[in-house]
Amino acid sequence: MDFIFHEKQEGFLCAQHCLNNLLQGEYFSPVELASIAHQLDEEERMRMAEGGVTSEDYRAFLQQPSENMDDSGFFSIQVICNALKFWGLEVIHFNNPEYQNHTLQHYPT
């Protein structure tokens, strides 16, 4: 590796900068992350519709803003996880028992 890529923080685009710094290049833009967020929103809408499009829960869901993104540049952990899947990477939460067992096997205390 000839250099270390570092994308400076601009605005509240923490997820974009985190992903690009991790992957060492300009791979994700706000537009691409917003596209992933919209796809997740649509999947959530379809799941909610399974309970009936006339149900109170579905109508209330439609009135709520997206939990996957907002206008400030926030993107949810679900967006980050789906972005990493494009690279064959997976997020494993540190409190996941599978992670803890793996860590203990490789780094005994």
Summary of the structure (lengths in Angstrom):
residues: 109
radius of gyration: 17.7
end to end distance: 32.3
largest distance: 57.9
contacts: 247
relative contact order: 0.14
helix: 52%
strand: 2%
